[in-house]
Amino acid sequence: MQMEEKLYSLDQLEALASGDQAFVDKMVDMFIHMAPESVDRMITALADDNLEDLGAAAHKVKPSIDMMGIVSLKQKIRDLEQWGKNRTNVDMIPGLLDEVINTLNDVVQQLRNR
């Protein structure tokens, strides 16, 4: 099986930690637990047509996505945040949310196996 591409980079987090591996591990663990909660919240918000809450959930997970170096989601999570808050591009939200969810789930899996 081909080695899958790493979807995250801990470079920024490691720079912030200044060699404190325990800090890096703690932040990774927090992300592993928080990301699925954010995913669940966004799924529920979309199902309830509560796009404002979807935007708020996207806003909440945004700094973590940036800190974990998940470059592929940097713009997507911002789009979800804005579209949710402003109820714009509503027809595009489900597809974009799927992409974000799949990537977050993959990142969590990769981080668990690192």
Backbone as JSON, one array per atom type, in Angstrom:
{
  "sequence": "MQMEEKLYSLDQLEALASGDQAFVDKMVDMFIHMAPESVDRMITALADDNLEDLGAAAHKVKPSIDMMGIVSLKQKIRDLEQWGKNRTNVDMIPGLLDEVINTLNDVVQQLRNR",
  "N": [[0.84, -1.19, 0.0], [0.48, 2.22, -0.77], [2.19, 4.84, 0.83], [0.27, 7.14, 2.54], [-0.32, 10.6, 1.9], [0.71, 13.05, 4.21], [-1.64, 14.95, 5.88], [-1.39, 17.05, 7.5], [0.73, 19.38, 9.29], [3.02, 19.64, 11.81], [4.81, 21.63, 12.19], [4.45, 24.43, 12.82], [3.26, 24.26, 15.34], [5.28, 22.88, 16.71], [7.3, 24.77, 16.6], [6.2, 26.77, 18.17], [6.16, 25.39, 20.57], [8.8, 25.22, 21.28], [10.59, 22.99, 21.53], [9.34, 21.55, 23.52], [8.12, 18.63, 23.84], [6.05, 17.38, 25.23], [4.12, 19.36, 25.35], [3.45, 19.6, 22.64], [2.4, 17.02, 22.21], [0.21, 17.15, 23.94], [-1.36, 19.17, 22.76], [-1.91, 17.95, 20.3], [-3.39, 15.75, 21.2], [-5.58, 17.13, 22.28], [-6.65, 18.2, 19.92], [-7.36, 15.84, 18.59], [-9.47, 15.0, 20.15], [-11.19, 17.2, 20.08], [-11.77, 17.79, 17.37], [-13.64, 15.8, 16.28], [-15.91, 16.51, 17.8], [-16.44, 19.09, 16.87], [-17.01, 18.45, 14.22], [-19.35, 16.89, 14.57], [-21.02, 18.88, 15.61], [-21.2, 20.64, 13.43], [-22.43, 18.99, 11.53], [-24.9, 18.48, 12.77], [-25.86, 21.1, 12.94], [-26.17, 21.72, 10.22], [-28.09, 19.82, 9.49], [-30.21, 20.75, 11.0], [-30.72, 23.07, 9.72], [-29.44, 25.24, 10.79], [-27.55, 27.41, 10.05], [-26.09, 29.5, 11.06], [-25.06, 28.48, 13.45], [-23.5, 26.49, 12.38], [-21.59, 28.04, 11.1], [-20.47, 29.21, 13.39], [-19.37, 26.97, 14.65], [-17.47, 26.25, 12.74], [-15.88, 28.5, 12.94], [-14.87, 28.13, 15.5], [-13.24, 25.87, 15.26], [-11.35, 26.69, 13.49], [-8.82, 28.01, 14.37], [-7.45, 25.77, 15.33], [-7.2, 24.16, 13.07], [-5.48, 25.76, 11.6], [-3.27, 25.78, 13.34], [-2.55, 23.09, 13.35], [-1.57, 22.86, 10.89], [-3.12, 22.19, 8.65], [-3.29, 22.64, 5.69], [-4.9, 22.24, 3.43], [-7.44, 22.74, 4.34], [-7.53, 25.33, 5.12], [-8.67, 27.57, 3.68], [-11.17, 26.48, 3.14], [-12.48, 26.07, 5.63], [-12.8, 28.66, 6.41], [-14.49, 29.58, 4.42], [-16.78, 28.03, 5.0], [-17.36, 29.08, 7.51], [-17.97, 31.8, 6.9], [-20.03, 31.52, 4.96], [-21.94, 30.18, 6.43], [-22.51, 31.97, 8.57], [-23.46, 34.15, 7.1], [-25.42, 33.06, 5.58], [-24.96, 32.44, 2.85], [-24.24, 31.09, -0.43], [-25.56, 28.7, 0.07], [-26.32, 26.32, -1.17], [-23.9, 25.19, -1.7], [-22.76, 24.51, 0.67], [-23.25, 21.85, 1.88], [-21.62, 20.06, 0.32], [-19.07, 21.17, 0.63], [-18.82, 20.98, 3.37], [-18.77, 18.2, 3.63], [-16.26, 17.65, 2.45], [-14.57, 18.95, 4.3], [-15.17, 17.53, 6.64], [-14.38, 14.89, 5.93], [-11.64, 15.28, 5.52], [-10.85, 16.23, 8.08], [-11.45, 13.95, 9.62], [-9.65, 12.14, 8.48], [-7.22, 13.39, 9.15], [-7.31, 13.24, 11.96], [-7.16, 10.47, 12.24], [-4.6, 10.02, 11.12], [-3.04, 11.46, 12.96], [-3.46, 9.99, 15.26], [-2.05, 7.75, 14.62], [0.56, 8.56, 14.4]],
  "CA": [[0.0, 0.0, 0.0], [1.26, 3.45, -0.88], [2.17, 5.72, 2.01], [-0.61, 8.26, 2.23], [0.23, 11.92, 2.13], [0.35, 13.65, 5.49], [-2.57, 16.04, 5.66], [-1.13, 18.06, 8.51], [2.13, 19.66, 9.58], [3.16, 20.11, 13.19], [5.93, 22.58, 12.22], [4.08, 25.65, 13.54], [3.06, 23.86, 16.73], [6.59, 22.56, 17.29], [8.01, 26.04, 16.76], [5.57, 27.4, 19.33], [6.49, 24.58, 21.75], [10.23, 25.38, 21.57], [11.2, 21.75, 21.96], [8.55, 20.89, 24.58], [7.35, 17.58, 23.16], [4.84, 17.12, 26.01], [3.16, 20.37, 24.92], [3.02, 19.19, 21.3], [1.53, 15.85, 22.37], [-1.04, 17.59, 24.58], [-2.14, 19.89, 21.75], [-2.38, 16.95, 19.34], [-4.48, 15.01, 21.88], [-6.76, 18.02, 22.34], [-7.22, 18.26, 18.57], [-7.97, 14.53, 18.3], [-10.76, 14.94, 20.86], [-12.04, 18.33, 19.73], [-12.19, 17.79, 15.96], [-14.91, 15.09, 16.07], [-17.0, 17.29, 18.41], [-16.74, 20.16, 15.92], [-17.65, 17.8, 13.08], [-20.72, 16.57, 14.98], [-21.77, 20.13, 15.75], [-21.47, 21.17, 12.09], [-23.4, 18.1, 10.9], [-26.19, 18.75, 13.4], [-26.29, 22.45, 12.54], [-26.63, 21.66, 8.83], [-29.34, 19.05, 9.49], [-31.25, 21.6, 11.6], [-30.71, 24.31, 8.95], [-28.94, 26.3, 11.67], [-26.28, 27.73, 9.4], [-25.34, 30.39, 11.93], [-24.29, 27.64, 14.37], [-22.48, 25.84, 11.55], [-20.53, 29.05, 10.97], [-19.82, 29.36, 14.69], [-18.56, 25.76, 14.86], [-16.33, 26.39, 11.84], [-15.03, 29.54, 13.54], [-14.23, 27.57, 16.69], [-12.21, 24.88, 14.89], [-10.42, 27.35, 12.57], [-7.44, 28.15, 14.88], [-6.85, 24.43, 15.46], [-6.84, 23.75, 11.71], [-4.28, 26.53, 11.25], [-2.15, 25.34, 14.2], [-2.16, 21.74, 12.96], [-0.99, 22.94, 9.56], [-3.97, 21.48, 7.67], [-3.34, 23.67, 4.65], [-6.0, 21.98, 2.5], [-8.71, 23.22, 4.91], [-7.38, 26.72, 5.57], [-9.69, 28.41, 3.05], [-12.49, 25.82, 3.19], [-13.13, 26.3, 6.92], [-13.18, 30.07, 6.41], [-15.68, 29.67, 3.57], [-17.9, 27.5, 5.78], [-17.66, 30.05, 8.57], [-18.63, 32.97, 6.32], [-21.28, 31.13, 4.31], [-22.89, 29.86, 7.49], [-22.9, 33.2, 9.27], [-24.17, 35.05, 6.19], [-26.39, 32.26, 4.8], [-24.67, 32.59, 1.42], [-23.78, 29.85, -1.08], [-26.18, 27.65, 0.88], [-26.34, 25.07, -1.93], [-22.54, 24.65, -1.75], [-22.32, 24.16, 2.03], [-23.15, 20.41, 2.18], [-20.47, 19.46, -0.34], [-17.86, 21.69, 1.27], [-18.78, 20.38, 4.71], [-18.31, 16.82, 3.44], [-14.81, 17.68, 2.23], [-13.94, 19.32, 5.56], [-15.35, 16.4, 7.57], [-13.53, 13.78, 5.5], [-10.24, 15.65, 5.78], [-10.63, 16.23, 9.53], [-11.43, 12.56, 10.08], [-8.37, 11.56, 8.03], [-6.15, 13.99, 9.95], [-7.4, 12.64, 13.3], [-6.63, 9.12, 12.11], [-3.16, 10.12, 10.92], [-2.42, 11.91, 14.21], [-3.5, 8.86, 16.2], [-1.06, 6.76, 14.18], [1.87, 9.18, 14.15]],
  "C": [[0.88, 1.25, 0.0], [1.11, 4.26, 0.41], [1.29, 6.91, 1.69], [0.04, 9.58, 2.63], [-0.22, 12.45, 3.49], [-0.5, 14.88, 5.23], [-2.35, 17.19, 6.63], [0.37, 18.31, 8.61], [2.2, 20.23, 10.99], [4.28, 21.16, 13.32], [5.61, 23.82, 13.06], [3.91, 25.36, 15.03], [4.39, 23.57, 17.42], [7.43, 23.81, 17.5], [7.5, 26.77, 18.0], [6.01, 26.7, 20.62], [7.95, 24.72, 22.16], [10.86, 24.12, 22.16], [10.47, 21.01, 23.08], [7.62, 19.86, 23.95], [6.05, 17.26, 23.9], [3.73, 18.1, 25.61], [2.59, 20.0, 23.55], [2.03, 18.03, 21.41], [0.18, 16.23, 22.97], [-1.95, 18.3, 23.57], [-2.71, 18.93, 20.7], [-3.54, 16.16, 19.94], [-5.74, 15.85, 21.95], [-7.45, 18.08, 20.98], [-7.96, 16.97, 18.23], [-9.34, 14.42, 18.98], [-11.72, 16.04, 20.42], [-12.59, 18.27, 18.31], [-13.49, 17.02, 15.74], [-16.11, 15.82, 16.68], [-17.42, 18.42, 17.46], [-17.46, 19.61, 14.69], [-19.11, 17.49, 13.4], [-21.59, 17.82, 15.06], [-22.14, 20.7, 14.37], [-22.51, 20.32, 11.36], [-24.8, 18.37, 11.45], [-26.73, 20.1, 12.97], [-26.84, 22.45, 11.11], [-27.98, 20.93, 8.76], [-30.5, 19.88, 10.02], [-31.42, 22.91, 10.84], [-30.32, 25.5, 9.83], [-27.55, 26.68, 11.16], [-25.43, 28.69, 10.22], [-24.48, 29.57, 12.89], [-23.2, 26.88, 13.61], [-21.29, 26.79, 11.38], [-19.76, 29.23, 12.26], [-18.92, 28.16, 14.99], [-17.32, 25.8, 13.98], [-15.34, 27.42, 12.4], [-14.23, 28.97, 14.71], [-13.08, 26.63, 16.33], [-11.1, 25.5, 14.01], [-9.0, 27.5, 13.13], [-6.72, 26.81, 14.99], [-6.39, 23.93, 14.1], [-5.56, 24.46, 11.28], [-3.07, 26.01, 12.05], [-1.65, 23.96, 13.8], [-1.65, 21.7, 11.53], [-1.79, 22.18, 8.51], [-4.28, 22.47, 6.54], [-4.55, 23.49, 3.72], [-7.34, 22.5, 3.02], [-8.68, 24.69, 5.27], [-8.47, 27.63, 4.98], [-11.09, 27.8, 3.2], [-13.21, 26.1, 4.51], [-13.57, 27.75, 7.03], [-14.42, 30.29, 5.55], [-16.91, 29.18, 4.34], [-18.34, 28.49, 6.85], [-18.46, 31.22, 8.0], [-19.99, 32.62, 5.71], [-22.34, 30.81, 5.35], [-23.43, 31.12, 8.16], [-23.79, 34.08, 8.39], [-25.27, 34.37, 5.39], [-26.21, 32.5, 3.3], [-24.15, 31.26, 0.89], [-24.33, 28.6, -0.38], [-26.15, 26.3, 0.16], [-24.95, 24.41, -1.97], [-22.06, 24.14, -0.39], [-22.23, 22.65, 2.25], [-21.93, 19.74, 1.56], [-19.16, 19.89, 0.3], [-17.72, 21.09, 2.66], [-18.31, 18.93, 4.63], [-16.8, 16.75, 3.28], [-14.07, 17.95, 3.54], [-14.0, 18.15, 6.55], [-14.42, 15.25, 7.21], [-12.06, 14.06, 5.79], [-9.95, 15.63, 7.27], [-10.56, 14.81, 10.08], [-10.12, 11.88, 9.7], [-7.2, 12.09, 8.86], [-6.14, 13.38, 11.35], [-6.81, 11.25, 13.28], [-5.11, 9.13, 11.96], [-2.46, 10.53, 12.21], [-2.41, 10.78, 15.25], [-2.39, 7.87, 15.89], [0.35, 7.31, 14.04], [2.96, 8.59, 15.02]]
}
